[in-house]
């Protein structure tokens, strides 16, 4: 009966909400510990968007975590004080340099987790995610989103899986399995990305990563990322060559309006030149 079906759906939604309310606080702390830069990056974006950013703005953002500031200055090859570093950013290198520095630092942090539930390793997931980031960035003008939003959307496309492993690490056998609950973990990842202050485009791409394709909000980006992700996953398992083997899903390919050869060519070039 329709009424009974509605009640069941409502009950499922209540259970999912309850799980989220329990899981999000734990994941929040784990992600902040795993990657301090993940919460820093949106704050840098906030400074960039100001009409006249100040030295105090940079110091306020960077000094909330002394260890993080130390990592950023070492990565930049800088040996001076916090004040000198902030002055160098504001008056010489620019805030874009600080953002690039933070992204490179985040790349090295956000995938360093235990992965006992699959054949993936932190190295493989990081490599796949960085390639997806550069892949979507290459098509950013076609998709109609900014290059930074495209990069971060690709980088975090599989972050629902990271949330599943972090949940397993925290809850053990009580954690929901990833394969049967992909959308749940995508919701965890998207809610935390929203809380940390990431751009709406990034949040929507993460949340829709395993939705029915026709329900996604950025179908062009989703089609490219799903094709890229599936292709890279297959090459990880078979040590095969990109572009050889099965063709991409026809629905996804048609949604891009591109030929498979073009997509594979870009993906192959980026994979070939991969460095962190």
C-alpha positions, 0 to 999 in steps of 0.5 A: 500500500502507498501509505505503508511505503511512505512510512518505510521511507520516512523511517529510513530517512530518520535512521540515516539522519540519526546515523549522520548526527552520530557520525559527523562529529567523529568524522569532523575531528578525524578530518581535522586531525588528518588534514589541518590544511583542509579547513585552512583552504576555504579560509584562504579563499575568503581572504582572496575574495576580500577587496583589500586583504591585510597582513593581519588577515593572513596571520590570523588564518595561518597562525591558528595551527603553528604546526601547519604554518611550519609545514607551509613555510618549509614547503615554500622553502621559507625560513623566516618568522610568521610575520615575514612569511605573511609579508612575503605572501601579501607583497611578493608571491601573492595569495594565489601562491599561498592557496597553491601551497595549501592545496599541495599540502592538502594533497599529501595529507587527506588520503593517509588513512588505514584502508583495510576494506579494499585493495586500495592504498593511500598512494593509489587513491591519492594518485587517482584523485590528483589525476581526476583533479587535473582531468576535470580542471582541463575541461573546466571551461567546457563544464562552466566552472572555475579551475580551482573548483574543478580541481577540488571537485575532482580531488574530493570526488572519492572522499565518501570512500575516505569517510567510510574508512575513517568511520570503520576506524572509529566504529569498527564492526558497527560501521556501515559497509561502503558498497551498500551505503555509498550515498550515505558516505557521500553525504557525510563528505559533502556535509563536512566539506560544506561545514569547512567552507568549500565552494558549492560546486565542490560540495554538490559534486561530492554529494552526487558522486553515486546518485542516479546520473539523471538526478545529478546537478552538474551532469557534465562534470559527473560524466567526466569524473565517472568515466575517468574514475572507472577508467583509472580504477580498471587500469589500477587492477589490470595494469592496462593502458588507458583507452584500451578495453571497454568503451565508456558508458554510453549515457555518460559519454553522450552527456559530455558531447565528446568522443571517447578518444578525446577523453582518453587522450587527456586522461592518458597525458595527465596520468603519464605526467603524474607527480604530486 
